[in-house]
Amino acid sequence: MQKTKDFMHNFFTEIVKALVLIWSAGVLTASYMGMLQKMDPTFVASLLSGTLASYGISRMDDSKKKDPPKPL
């Protein structure tokens, strides 16, 4: 019985995360394409990045500049 409850909880959790990911990506894309004129994309972008982070996907930080190799 506990395994069934855990499975159902995990299943619905993943479904909700996937739906939020699809919805936020769609709304953000529509906003950038000009289909949604009066929308602030900041909230939707934060939902998208938070959902991607829950899957372990994050933005790489390019602020760390690599030192050029030293000539021999």
N, C-alpha and C positions, 0 to 999 in steps of 0.2 A: 504494500500500500504506500509506503514512504517513497519507494523508487518511482512509482507512478506519479506521485505529487511532485517530486523533484524533476522528473522528466517533463511534465506539463509546465511547470514553472519556467524551466530553462527554455523550453520550446517557445512559449509565449514571449519570453524576454527577448529571444533572438528575432522573433517575428516583428515585435514592436521596434526594435533597433533597426531592422532592415527597412521597415516602412518609413521611419523617420529619416533614414539615410536617402531613400528614393525620393521622398517628398521634398526634403530640403535641397537636394541636388537639382530637382526639377524646377522648383521655385526660383532658386538662385540662377539657374540657366535662363529661365524665362525673363528674369529681371535684367540680366546682362544683354539679352537679345532685344530688349525694349518692349516686350509684351506687357510688362507690368510697370506702368509709368510712375506711380506714386507709392513706391515701396522702399523702405530702408533695408538694404540687404545685410546689415550688420548682425541682426538677431538670427537670421537664417544661416548665415555663414558660421556663427558660433555653434549653432545646432549641428551643422555639417561637420565641423572640425571636432566637436565633442563626440559625435557618433563614430567618426573615423578613429578617434583616439581609443574608444572602447573596443575597437577591433585590433588595436595595436599599430595603427597606421598614423604616422606623425610627419610633420614637415621637417626637412633637414635644415639645420642652421648653417648658413653660408657665411656667417660673420667671422668665423675663424679662418683667417687667411693663412694659407700654407706658405712657409718660407721657401723661396726658390732654392733649388739644389746648388750646393757650393761647387764651384769648378775644382777639378783635381789638379 
